[in-house]
Amino acid sequence: NSGLAGKAGKELGDDHRTYESEYGEPYETEDNEAADLSNLLADQMTPSYGKSAIKVDNVCTRRRVGDHMCPELFILGVQKGGTSSLWVFLVTSTELKIQTGLNLYEEYAMPKEMHFFDKQSFFAEGVDSYAEHFEVRDEESQLSLDATPAYSRYARVPPLMVSTINMERSRFIITVRDPVHRGYSWYTHILQRLIRMPRFDQAYQVFDYKFSLMSKYMPKLINECVQRWMKYPKLVFQHCWHLTDNVRRTGVLVEETGLETIYPWIPSSIFTDGLYGYMMLHWFRFIRPNLFCIIFYEKLVESFADEIQHIGPCLKPFGREILESDAARGLPLVNHIKCKTCKNFERLVDEELSAVGRKLNEELFTRSNDVFRELMRDHFNRTGMADWEKAYTL
Ligand SMILES: Nc1ncnc2c1ncn2[C@@H]1O[C@H](COP(=O)(O)OS(=O)(=O)O)[C@@H](OP(=O)(O)O)[C@H]1O
């Protein structure tokens, strides 16, 4: 593993204290992250954003026939944004010929998700190991996809990607969804799949496992951070996302249960992962906007054939396009967790979720959505999008 990927991994490993991540493995803290990220990758940030001089020399940038193939198409997020269905659509298309990974690092991950950039232990294995998870390139035109929706929610991922992959060729897809519904879906996901892990159970127990109580307490705390950094919108995400020390220090007494928060980043991620405006500003510091394709979950569900065309610019450089006949297949329904057997699940009917959502918008999401709407207008020429709050006005 030559080049900057190794250097970045080593320096991060050497310089940062390690804690256990939410999945029980070490990750770096985000102490002085602004300084760390910008110093570490200052050289690489400019070329990736400017006129694309590739400085990294590794298996991803050499891309030789006969070598394992690094992905050049990514679904970065967001978690619970319909990414599994989108992945199924893309990799089952006989027209598009997009290849998925040969095998995964993690036995229990969704088949689409490599988690190379968000899990420190995988990244530490190096870029050659990443490529080896994909097929050997038989011809120049082959294209592989890494669809790991967790990437978008880790502030450290974009600089690591820039220091590793072939930035000249790569394209990045993100689907977004009403942050309230996304949050509720993520809460449901945790109750069904992750609650068996003691830290998830303890974190949720504090709130009597209720989404409504998490929505009452966590956004206030997150918003204090957001307000503090609002003067520098590009820095909000890296200072306020779910794994910052700021969030770790956050203690709050939940009056209804009489318990203090434990592992506060677990419930806080339900909300911070939905700060799309600040999240995208962070990504755009490292990767220029025209390499992204951003699509809307609600539009995918309502009018798939139209919305899916918005990933066209991310396929075109690879000589691919979505044909009408392909789009007519529609969005498959994958990964719908009913939580029928979830213990302690707070099932909120529409009206209840609307009431919770109204407050979440007031307190947290509207400002971030405003930023996001501006980005959609300025960089993607899409206006009238992301008006999720409308559904919550009385
Ligand atoms: N075709 C179609 N129509 C409507 N909704 C759909 C469809 N396909 C996926 N979904 C919903 O997308 C949610 C899962 O998103 P992800 O696959 O991105 O989740 S994950 O982060 O990979 O776990 C999950 O949302 P919730 O059901 O609200 O939890 C899925 O039901």
The ligand as an SDF file (V2000), in Angstrom:
LIG
                    3D

 31 33  0  0  0  0  0  0  0  0999 V2000
  -39.6700    0.8710   -3.5940 N   0  0  0  0  0  0  0  0  0  0  0  0
  -39.6970    1.4830   -2.4200 C   0  0  0  0  0  0  0  0  0  0  0  0
  -40.7550    2.2560   -2.0930 N   0  0  0  0  0  0  0  0  0  0  0  0
  -40.8010    2.8920   -0.9080 C   0  0  0  0  0  0  0  0  0  0  0  0
  -39.8370    2.7980    0.0400 N   0  0  0  0  0  0  0  0  0  0  0  0
  -38.7820    2.0350   -0.2360 C   0  0  0  0  0  0  0  0  0  0  0  0
  -38.6480    1.3490   -1.4580 C   0  0  0  0  0  0  0  0  0  0  0  0
  -37.4960    0.6550   -1.4010 N   0  0  0  0  0  0  0  0  0  0  0  0
  -36.9360    0.9070   -0.2090 C   0  0  0  0  0  0  0  0  0  0  0  0
  -37.6950    1.7320    0.4930 N   0  0  0  0  0  0  0  0  0  0  0  0
  -37.4540    2.1980    1.8740 C   0  0  0  0  0  0  0  0  0  0  0  0
  -36.0970    2.6660    2.0180 O   0  0  0  0  0  0  0  0  0  0  0  0
  -35.7040    2.4720    3.3910 C   0  0  0  0  0  0  0  0  0  0  0  0
  -34.4280    1.6630    3.4310 C   0  0  0  0  0  0  0  0  0  0  0  0
  -33.3860    2.4890    2.9580 O   0  0  0  0  0  0  0  0  0  0  0  0
  -31.9140    1.9420    2.7740 P   0  0  0  0  0  0  0  0  0  0  0  0
  -31.9340    0.7250    1.9380 O   0  0  0  0  0  0  0  0  0  0  0  0
  -31.0970    3.0710    2.3080 O   0  0  0  0  0  0  0  0  0  0  0  0
  -31.5130    1.5470    4.2550 O   0  0  0  0  0  0  0  0  0  0  0  0
  -30.0390    1.1840    4.7920 S   0  0  0  0  0  0  0  0  0  0  0  0
  -29.4380    2.4120    5.2490 O   0  0  0  0  0  0  0  0  0  0  0  0
  -29.2830    0.5800    3.7140 O   0  0  0  0  0  0  0  0  0  0  0  0
  -30.2900    0.2420    5.9020 O   0  0  0  0  0  0  0  0  0  0  0  0
  -36.8610    1.7360    4.0660 C   0  0  0  0  0  0  0  0  0  0  0  0
  -37.6470    2.7390    4.6790 O   0  0  0  0  0  0  0  0  0  0  0  0
  -38.6190    2.4460    5.9230 P   0  0  0  0  0  0  0  0  0  0  0  0
  -39.5720    1.3650    5.4760 O   0  0  0  0  0  0  0  0  0  0  0  0
  -39.2960    3.7420    6.2130 O   0  0  0  0  0  0  0  0  0  0  0  0
  -37.7630    1.9960    7.0470 O   0  0  0  0  0  0  0  0  0  0  0  0
  -37.5220    1.0680    2.8780 C   0  0  0  0  0  0  0  0  0  0  0  0
  -38.8650    0.6860    3.1120 O   0  0  0  0  0  0  0  0  0  0  0  0
  1  2  1  0
  2  3  1  0
  2  7  2  0
  3  4  2  0
  4  5  1  0
  5  6  2  0
  6  7  1  0
  6 10  1  0
  7  8  1  0
  8  9  2  0
  9 10  1  0
 10 11  1  0
 11 12  1  0
 11 30  1  0
 12 13  1  0
 13 14  1  0
 13 24  1  0
 14 15  1  0
 15 16  1  0
 16 17  2  0
 16 18  1  0
 16 19  1  0
 19 20  1  0
 20 21  2  0
 20 22  2  0
 20 23  1  0
 24 25  1  0
 24 30  1  0
 25 26  1  0
 26 27  2  0
 26 28  1  0
 26 29  1  0
 30 31  1  0
M  END
$$$$
